[in-house]
């Protein structure tokens, strides 16, 4: 008979603790983070060249580009592109391994732009089947979208 905790149980417990710590950090960032007012946003760069470059990077999002996007996000005023950011993230086909970094990016965006979370959830809901009879065209994307919505 195997002794408890087995290696897989210990690994599962460790992974769960890490996820809970990350979720707590995200929650603290969203709840207690500094709110940027209009004056703070106006002091950031809003040139068309840089904002469109950011949006292009966002639409070709993967785990490796997230840190650079977070750095750019802190320098740019993207208040006119909040809906487009939500739409772009919802349309991306992600891999399971890319979900946590994308969630980090979404938390950073939501901490700066209050409407982002609501818009992203609306965009994700558009891709979900409403009825049992609705055909699921891409089950892998649906699974990832549900995972993103739950985190």
N, C-alpha and C positions, 0 to 999 in steps of 0.2 A: 504494500500500500504506500502511496506517495505521501511524503510529508508536506505539510502546508507551511508557508506559502510556496507554491511551485514557482518556477522561474517565470512562467507566463503570467501568473497571477501578480507577482511582484512587478513585472514590467507593465502590466495593465494599470496597476495602482499608481505607479510612477507617472505614466502618461496622463492619467486622469488628474493627478495633482498638478501637473504642468499646465494642462488645459484650464483647470480652475483658476490658477494663478494668472494666466493670461487673460481670462475672462474678467477677473477682478480688476486687473490693470486697465482693461478697456472700459469697464464700467466707471472706474475712478476718473479716467480721462474725459469721458463724456459728461459725467455729473459735476466734477469739481474743476474741470479745465477752465482756463481763461476764455471768456467770451470776447470775440473780436468785434468791435463796433465798426460803424461806417468809416470813421476816421482812421482806424487801424488798417482796414482793407484798402483805403485810398492811398496809404503810404506804401503799399506793396506794388510791385510791377504788374501792369496790366497791358503791356504792349501786345499787339495782335500777333506778332511773330512768335513771341515766347508762349503765349496762351495756345495758339494753334499747334505749336510743337508739342506742348504738354498733352493736348487732346489726342494727337496722333500716337504718342507713346502710350496713352491710356487705352486706346482702342487695340493696340497690339500688346496688351498686358500679359506678363508672365512673372514667375517668382523672382527672376533675376532683375527685372526692371523696377520692382516695387520700391527698394530703398532710394533709387534715384528720383522716382516720382514723389516720394514723401519729402525729399529735400527740396525739389522744385515747388511742391505745394506750399511750403512754408514761405517761399519767396514771391509767389504770384497771387494776384487778385483774380480769382476765378468765379466771382459771384454771378456773372452773367452766363456761366457755363454749368451751373449746378445740375440742371435737368439733363443736359447732354452728358455729363459725367455719369449720372445714374443710369441713363440709357446705355451708354457705352459699356459700363461694367456688367449690366444685366445681360447684354448680348454676347459677351465673351464666352468662348468655349474653354473652360478651365479643366485642368487635371486635378485629381484629388489632392495631390501634393502641393498644388498652387493655392488651395483655399485659404490656409492660415495667413500667408503674406497678403493676399487680397483683402482679407478681413482687416488686417492691420491698416491697410491703405484706406479702406472704407471708414474705419474708426477715426483716422486722422482727418478725412474729409468731413465727416459728420461733426467732429469737434469744432470745425471752423464754420461750417455752413449748416444751420439748423434744419433746413428743409430737405437736406440730402437723404436722410434715413427714410423719410416718408416717400420721397420720389423713387428711391431704389426699391423699396418694398412694392410699390405700385408696378414698377417695371418687371420685377420678378414674378408678381402675380399674373401679369399678362401672359407669361409663358406656361403657367400651370393649367392643366386641364380642369375645366369647371364641372363637367358631368362625367359619369362613369362611361358613357358612350363616346366621349371625346378620344380621338386617336392620339397616341403619344408618338410624335415623329422622331424624337431623339431621347431615348430613355437615359442615356449617360448624362446629357446636359440637364435633364430634369432632376436626376439624383444630386448632381452638384448644386443646382439652384436651390433645392430644398435644404441641402447642407449649409449653404451660405445664409439662407433665411433663418435657419435655426441657431446659427452661431451669432 
